Amino acid sequence: MTNSTSKNPPPKPKINPLRLSPEKYARLRAEAKAPYRGLRKFIYVAFGASGFIGVVIFLTDLAAGQEVATAIPNLGLQIGIVALMVWLLRLEQRGE
């Protein structure tokens, strides 16, 4: 003998059970789907800006005559950080 309740689908959740405004409810649902999206975007922009500042500093060091052998690896690292942050930010925006 089978249980008849096992064949029934689970009940659907009520839409907007807290009687929130549609805008606030949509914002809360978006935050639940992708938590901390705003914080991640801020971190990507902050690290990207830091990397860009590093690139500018290393370029001025090269222009001032610092040895190329010591500056190029650091410059490459800073460019890599900027590229990574731009890529992550684009992935984040594509997810919206």
Secondary structure, 3 states (H helix, E strand, C coil): CCCHHHCCCCCCCCCCCCCCCHHHHHHHHHHHHCCCHHHHHHHHHHHHHHHHHHHHHHHHHHHHCCCHHHHHHHHHHHHHHHHHHHHHHHHHHHCC
